[in-house]
Amino acid sequence: MTKPIASPSTRAFAREKGVDLTVLAAALGQDSISVSDFERNLTGGGAPAPSADTSFWDVDHTLYGPVVTEKMSRFAMIAAKNLTAAQQLIPAVTHHDRADMGEIEEFRKSLKAEALNRGIKLTGLAFQTKALARALQDFPRFNASLSADGESLHIKNYYNIGIAVDTPHGLMVPVVRNVERKGLWQIASEIGDLASRAQARKIRPEEMGGASMTITNLGGIGGTAFTPIVNPPELAILGLTRTEVTPVWNGTEFIPKQMAPLDLSYDHRVINGAEAARFLSHFAGLLADPHKLLL
């Protein structure tokens, strides 16, 4: 197992507390550990404890009928604590928009034979991942993380996109790294590989963590909109749902368009509503005219 990235002071702090940083990094799904990460997880395994009184949840459900009790996995409990912390600490807002996927879908159809020969499933998600990396290049403030004390903004010069994968053992977020340097075939291949190995629980700890932003895609299941929870230390998360043919007014008539709903949840401490609207509009524009991704 690869050792996580950590400063000498963090490693010294870990030795003092008797904690294995490799185990901690694996539990958090990160490839680097800081003292702030370490301190937050010493007592809770991933997040600050909920401050609300939950004693009223302690109900004997067998009084009302038959019950089957399942033990939550350690993985699911860590995820639950992180999600609870994100909801408690981040003033999140969700901005909704939609993107015309018509040109991308036509392009994908033209590549169907080549995709078959390559043995690669070229989905719209590969284009959306590439477009998100480009949008982050054009809007650097979104490619950042807020320090634990809220006093510094760490603006990143890499473009790594997390891909949320629904698995039998819980949600996992492997990361496609350096997306800006990769072509669509490589991106599509890596997404397929990461998703397959996540399902089989074969993702390595170093393949998680360090994302610029995460994409959570429900398009294969359904829905028209949702509110994804920001995955700290990222500042935003992009939600996608099913692309559908929708009538769009062009000024003189309604034209059927293949429109994909977009849901961007963001940390309002750093990003304001106007910035989020411009970012998502720019992202939608890249999808509507995929030639821009090649420029």
Buried (B, 14 or more C-beta within 10 A) or exposed (E): EEEBBBEEEBBEBBEEEEBEBBEBBBBBBBBBBBBEBBEBBEEBBBBBEBEEEEEEEEEEEEEEEEEEEEEEEEBEBBBBBBBBBBEEBBEBBBBBBBBBBBBBBEBBEEBEEEBEEEEBBBBBBBBBBBBBBBBBBBBEEBBBBBEBEEEEEEEBEBBBBBBBBBBEEBBBBBBBBEBBEBEBBBBBBBBBBBBEBBBEEEBEBBBBBBBBBBBBBBBEEEEEEBEBBBBBBBBBBBBBBBBBEBEBEEEEEEEEBBBBBBBBBBBBBBBEEEBBBEBBBBBBBBBBEBEEBEE
